[in-house]
Amino acid sequence: MPAPLVTVIIPVFDVRPWLAECVASVRRQTIGTDNIEVIAVDDRSRDGSWEELERLAADFPELRVHRLPENSGGPGGPRNFGLDRAKGTYVFFLDADDYLGDEALERMVAMAERASSDVLLGRMATPPGHRDRAPKSMFGRSADKVDLYKSNVFNSLGPWKLFRREMIERHGIRFPEGVARREDGPFTSRCYLNAEVISILADYDCYYLRTRPDGSNATSQRPDYPALHAVAADLVAIVADHVPPGPKRDHLMARHVRTAVLTLFSAYWARELTPAEKRETFELARAVLKDCLTDGVLAKLDPRRRLMSHLIAEGEFEAFQEALPDLLKTESPAAVVDGERVYRPLNFFRDETLRVPDSVYDLTDRLAVEHRLTSLAWSERGLTIGFEAVLPDLSDRPQTVSVIVRARDGKTGHHVEATPAGGGTSFEAFVDVSKAAGGKALADGLWDLSVSISAEGVRRERRLGARRAESVETAADSHEVRRPGGSVVATTFFSKHGNLGLDLGERVHSSYPSPRLVSLRSTTTSLRVVADYPPPKDARRTEAAIVLARGSARLTMPTAVTVESGAFRLTASLSLPILRVRPGAWEVRAEVRIGDLRREVAVVNQKGRPVQLRVLPRLTKLLAKLRR
């Protein structure tokens, strides 16, 4: 019997109300149950989950059920038990209180096979009526291969992913056992760091992450602080073992400081722990930070987390306890501008006793820019851009807003003044193609459009477009606009990242469709080309002629233009031989003039490929005889 494509491993402990739906979601997989094996491992449940598993297995041959001899203390034990028995090319870990989208495994396996993925993250979602815990920052778009150090995938250390089993076994990766919470972090970290290809499937909800109504998820229970600090120390050690010091290590370590260490210091910690327990957990955290807190890591933290980390690392226990209630608040004190730097004046800011460095409070490089594109409107002179923009941390100060039209190479940028539109944070900017370059016309080429916003000498620039109103059309939109010396075709478009761009002169986006070849007949004495060309959307005068092109050489063929079936029919004839038609490949093109715009475009065949005419050398011999 062939090995299954996927082994789905389900750890089970006191989950009877959700177990049937979980298993049913696996059974519904469109990949087919013959491509799946399911291993469910009961960790000595007390609510009848084991009996429910046995009932489900009786009607589901691909479901293999096992029961551990005694409770292992966490989901790591059951997952390892399943891994030891898995036969699939891939393994997927599914918690028994969650469920899969029907096409999840089919889509993920197809992508993993195409991309040779070692780890594949499928988009996660939250069922209606549940608290949203699904990670989102890494699911902006699908990608066959992402960079661990440039993407957000390391923010998701949950095990609900597709893993290549051979990679897991080759590196001997297993879950920590006897740990009730965050045991998945060390396993997933090791997989990420040993993977050659990490992929993201972002166009389908693969996994539904449920919050139990009774709050009995492991993450809702009282924290075991010593165990959690041990996991944090393990996470830090794994990164240190795999990644040398530098920006890449700092990128990963910053995640562990934020989510594995600092999240333990919550209102619960402040309210429920005894003074001795607080001191113990503080010192455990200090030991972890000692091994990972560099200037590079601090720079990746916001001022609140930076201050918490600094006080812990410096052993300032009393100051930490004093500051924590304020640092846990959602409100922030108003920012302070000092020269070209912006600071968040949190506890002990410029306090003479503790002397916390200003860099801990520095907000300058993290200043947020809230912006949204709201409208695009063309006129005969240019483009009117409607948008919203504000520096929220400096919202109590006057702010100056403009649009920057910047050449794609980044070397040339022109400011276009923005004016308030409707009050608040709404603005309009008119990009006059004839004057936007410091009073001169913008040159042909690709231009990026950004918003620039400044307050008290502090300026920030962000690309426009990725955040936009639903009413903004994202399809490329071409228009003829006037500038000195004639008109030009200007096209607004959005990049693959959603950013707004402007194409002047059709460098990439052509408003001229390609003529479609109808017939081409060639003899030793004549050449006849017939092509159809769609008329422009407006009533501008249109002229066209068939052209033979080879390098810089051009030969315009006498062309008759008629209208047939709503299209311009171009019929061009040429008597041969012609001395200027040299042997080799000649492109068949059309010179099209619409209004005062003139363009040369390729004639294409029915498959959309450019048409070429090959002139054979024997014609050259014939021409030579005629010349003699």
FENBEL-V694144 format. One record per residue. RES is the residue in one letter. PSI is psi as a letter, one per 30 degrees, with the letter a starting at -180 (NA if undefined). Layout:
res->RES psi->PSI
res->RES psi->PSI
//
This chain:
res->M psi->k
res->P psi->l
res->A psi->k
res->P psi->l
res->L psi->e
res->V psi->k
res->T psi->k
res->V psi->k
res->I psi->k
res->I psi->j
res->P psi->k
res->V psi->k
res->F psi->j
res->D psi->h
res->V psi->g
res->R psi->e
res->P psi->f
res->W psi->f
res->L psi->e
res->A psi->e
res->E psi->e
res->C psi->e
res->V psi->e
res->A psi->e
res->S psi->e
res->V psi->e
res->R psi->f
res->R psi->f
res->Q psi->k
res->T psi->f
res->I psi->f
res->G psi->k
res->T psi->f
res->D psi->f
res->N psi->g
res->I psi->k
res->E psi->k
res->V psi->k
res->I psi->j
res->A psi->k
res->V psi->j
res->D psi->k
res->D psi->h
res->R psi->h
res->S psi->l
res->R psi->g
res->D psi->g
res->G psi->g
res->S psi->e
res->W psi->e
res->E psi->e
res->E psi->e
res->L psi->e
res->E psi->e
res->R psi->e
res->L psi->e
res->A psi->f
res->A psi->f
res->D psi->g
res->F psi->i
res->P psi->f
res->E psi->f
res->L psi->j
res->R psi->k
res->V psi->k
res->H psi->l
res->R psi->k
res->L psi->l
res->P psi->f
res->E psi->l
res->N psi->k
res->S psi->f
res->G psi->g
res->G psi->l
res->P psi->f
res->G psi->e
res->G psi->e
res->P psi->e
res->R psi->e
res->N psi->e
res->F psi->e
res->G psi->e
res->L psi->e
res->D psi->f
res->R psi->f
res->A psi->k
res->K psi->f
res->G psi->l
res->T psi->e
res->Y psi->l
res->V psi->k
res->F psi->k
res->F psi->k
res->L psi->k
res->D psi->k
res->A psi->f
res->D psi->g
res->D psi->a
res->Y psi->l
res->L psi->k
res->G psi->k
res->D psi->e
res->E psi->g
res->A psi->e
res->L psi->e
res->E psi->e
res->R psi->e
res->M psi->e
res->V psi->e
res->A psi->e
res->M psi->e
res->A psi->e
res->E psi->e
res->R psi->e
res->A psi->f
res->S psi->h
res->S psi->k
res->D psi->e
res->V psi->k
res->L psi->k
res->L psi->j
res->G psi->k
res->R psi->k
res->M psi->l
res->A psi->l
res->T psi->k
res->P psi->l
res->P psi->k
res->G psi->g
res->H psi->l
res->R psi->k
res->D psi->j
res->R psi->g
res->A psi->k
res->P psi->k
res->K psi->f
res->S psi->f
res->M psi->f
res->F psi->h
res->G psi->e
res->R psi->l
res->S psi->k
res->A psi->k
res->D psi->e
res->K psi->k
res->V psi->l
res->D psi->k
res->L psi->e
res->Y psi->f
res->K psi->f
res->S psi->a
res->N psi->g
res->V psi->f
res->F psi->f
res->N psi->f
res->S psi->j
res->L psi->g
res->G psi->l
res->P psi->g
res->W psi->i
res->K psi->l
res->L psi->k
res->F psi->k
res->R psi->k
res->R psi->e
res->E psi->e
res->M psi->e
res->I psi->e
res->E psi->e
res->R psi->e
res->H psi->g
res->G psi->h
res->I psi->k
res->R psi->l
res->F psi->k
res->P psi->k
res->E psi->l
res->G psi->g
res->V psi->k
res->A psi->f
res->R psi->k
res->R psi->g
res->E psi->f
res->D psi->f
res->G psi->e
res->P psi->e
res->F psi->e
res->T psi->e
res->S psi->e
res->R psi->e
res->C psi->e
res->Y psi->e
res->L psi->f
res->N psi->f
res->A psi->k
res->E psi->e
res->V psi->k
res->I psi->k
res->S psi->l
res->I psi->k
res->L psi->j
res->A psi->g
res->D psi->g
res->Y psi->k
res->D psi->j
res->C psi->e
res->Y psi->k
res->Y psi->j
res->L psi->j
res->R psi->k
res->T psi->k
res->R psi->k
res->P psi->e
res->D psi->g
res->G psi->g
res->S psi->g
res->N psi->l
res->A psi->e
res->T psi->f
res->S psi->f
res->Q psi->l
res->R psi->k
res->P psi->k
res->D psi->j
res->Y psi->e
res->P psi->e
res->A psi->e
res->L psi->e
res->H psi->e
res->A psi->e
res->V psi->e
res->A psi->e
res->A psi->e
res->D psi->e
res->L psi->e
res->V psi->e
res->A psi->e
res->I psi->e
res->V psi->e
res->A psi->e
res->D psi->f
res->H psi->f
res->V psi->k
res->P psi->l
res->P psi->k
res->G psi->a
res->P psi->e
res->K psi->e
res->R psi->e
res->D psi->e
res->H psi->e
res->L psi->e
res->M psi->e
res->A psi->e
res->R psi->e
res->H psi->e
res->V psi->e
res->R psi->e
res->T psi->f
res->A psi->f
res->V psi->e
res->L psi->f
res->T psi->f
res->L psi->f
res->F psi->i
res->S psi->a
res->A psi->e
res->Y psi->e
res->W psi->e
res->A psi->e
res->R psi->e
res->E psi->f
res->L psi->k
res->T psi->l
res->P psi->e
res->A psi->e
res->E psi->e
res->K psi->e
res->R psi->e
res->E psi->e
res->T psi->e
res->F psi->e
res->E psi->e
res->L psi->e
res->A psi->e
res->R psi->e
res->A psi->e
res->V psi->e
res->L psi->f
res->K psi->e
res->D psi->f
res->C psi->f
res->L psi->j
res->T psi->l
res->D psi->e
res->G psi->e
res->V psi->e
res->L psi->e
res->A psi->f
res->K psi->f
res->L psi->l
res->D psi->l
res->P psi->e
res->R psi->e
res->R psi->e
res->R psi->e
res->L psi->e
res->M psi->e
res->S psi->e
res->H psi->e
res->L psi->e
res->I psi->e
res->A psi->e
res->E psi->f
res->G psi->g
res->E psi->i
res->F psi->e
res->E psi->e
res->A psi->e
res->F psi->e
res->Q psi->e
res->E psi->e
res->A psi->f
res->L psi->e
res->P psi->e
res->D psi->e
res->L psi->f
res->L psi->f
res->K psi->l
res->T psi->f
res->E psi->k
res->S psi->k
res->P psi->k
res->A psi->k
res->A psi->l
res->V psi->k
res->V psi->k
res->D psi->j
res->G psi->b
res->E psi->g
res->R psi->l
res->V psi->k
res->Y psi->l
res->R psi->j
res->P psi->i
res->L psi->a
res->N psi->k
res->F psi->g
res->F psi->k
res->R psi->h
res->D psi->k
res->E psi->f
res->T psi->e
res->L psi->f
res->R psi->h
res->V psi->k
res->P psi->k
res->D psi->f
res->S psi->f
res->V psi->e
res->Y psi->f
res->D psi->k
res->L psi->f
res->T psi->e
res->D psi->f
res->R psi->g
res->L psi->k
res->A psi->k
res->V psi->j
res->E psi->k
res->H psi->l
res->R psi->k
res->L psi->k
res->T psi->f
res->S psi->l
res->L psi->k
res->A psi->k
res->W psi->k
res->S psi->a
res->E psi->f
res->R psi->f
res->G psi->a
res->L psi->k
res->T psi->k
res->I psi->k
res->G psi->k
res->F psi->l
res->E psi->k
res->A psi->k
res->V psi->k
res->L psi->j
res->P psi->e
res->D psi->f
res->L psi->h
res->S psi->f
res->D psi->g
res->R psi->l
res->P psi->k
res->Q psi->k
res->T psi->k
res->V psi->k
res->S psi->l
res->V psi->k
res->I psi->k
res->V psi->j
res->R psi->k
res->A psi->k
res->R psi->e
res->D psi->f
res->G psi->f
res->K psi->f
res->T psi->k
res->G psi->k
res->H psi->k
res->H psi->k
res->V psi->k
res->E psi->k
res->A psi->k
res->T psi->k
res->P psi->k
res->A psi->j
res->G psi->g
res->G psi->l
res->G psi->b
res->T psi->g
res->S psi->k
res->F psi->l
res->E psi->k
res->A psi->k
res->F psi->j
res->V psi->j
res->D psi->j
res->V psi->f
res->S psi->f
res->K psi->f
res->A psi->f
res->A psi->i
res->G psi->h
res->G psi->f
res->K psi->l
res->A psi->k
res->L psi->k
res->A psi->l
res->D psi->k
res->G psi->a
res->L psi->k
res->W psi->k
res->D psi->k
res->L psi->k
res->S psi->l
res->V psi->k
res->S psi->k
res->I psi->k
res->S psi->l
res->A psi->k
res->E psi->h
res->G psi->f
res->V psi->k
res->R psi->k
res->R psi->k
res->E psi->k
res->R psi->k
res->R psi->k
res->L psi->k
res->G psi->e
res->A psi->e
res->R psi->j
res->R psi->l
res->A psi->l
res->E psi->f
res->S psi->f
res->V psi->k
res->E psi->k
res->T psi->f
res->A psi->k
res->A psi->k
res->D psi->j
res->S psi->k
res->H psi->l
res->E psi->k
res->V psi->l
res->R psi->k
res->R psi->l
res->P psi->k
res->G psi->f
res->G psi->a
res->S psi->l
res->V psi->k
res->V psi->k
res->A psi->k
res->T psi->k
res->T psi->k
res->F psi->l
res->F psi->k
res->S psi->l
res->K psi->f
res->H psi->g
res->G psi->g
res->N psi->k
res->L psi->k
res->G psi->l
res->L psi->k
res->D psi->j
res->L psi->k
res->G psi->g
res->E psi->h
res->R psi->e
res->V psi->e
res->H psi->j
res->S psi->k
res->S psi->f
res->Y psi->j
res->P psi->l
res->S psi->k
res->P psi->k
res->R psi->k
res->L psi->k
res->V psi->e
res->S psi->l
res->L psi->j
res->R psi->k
res->S psi->k
res->T psi->a
res->T psi->f
res->T psi->f
res->S psi->l
res->L psi->k
res->R psi->k
res->V psi->k
res->V psi->k
res->A psi->l
res->D psi->k
res->Y psi->k
res->P psi->k
res->P psi->l
res->P psi->l
res->K psi->f
res->D psi->a
res->A psi->g
res->R psi->k
res->R psi->k
res->T psi->k
res->E psi->k
res->A psi->l
res->A psi->k
res->I psi->k
res->V psi->k
res->L psi->k
res->A psi->k
res->R psi->j
res->G psi->b
res->S psi->f
res->A psi->k
res->R psi->k
res->L psi->j
res->T psi->k
res->M psi->k
res->P psi->k
res->T psi->k
res->A psi->k
res->V psi->k
res->T psi->l
res->V psi->k
res->E psi->k
res->S psi->h
res->G psi->g
res->A psi->l
res->F psi->k
res->R psi->k
res->L psi->j
res->T psi->j
res->A psi->k
res->S psi->k
res->L psi->k
res->S psi->k
res->L psi->l
res->P psi->l
res->I psi->k
res->L psi->e
res->R psi->f
res->V psi->j
res->R psi->l
res->P psi->k
res->G psi->a
res->A psi->k
res->W psi->k
res->E psi->k
res->V psi->j
res->R psi->l
res->A psi->k
res->E psi->j
res->V psi->k
res->R psi->j
res->I psi->j
res->G psi->b
res->D psi->g
res->L psi->k
res->R psi->k
res->R psi->l
res->E psi->k
res->V psi->l
res->A psi->k
res->V psi->k
res->V psi->l
res->N psi->a
res->Q psi->f
res->K psi->g
res->G psi->g
res->R psi->k
res->P psi->k
res->V psi->k
res->Q psi->k
res->L psi->k
res->R psi->k
res->V psi->k
res->L psi->l
res->P psi->f
res->R psi->f
res->L psi->e
res->T psi->e
res->K psi->e
res->L psi->e
res->L psi->e
res->A psi->e
res->K psi->e
res->L psi->e
res->R psi->e
res->R psi->NA
//
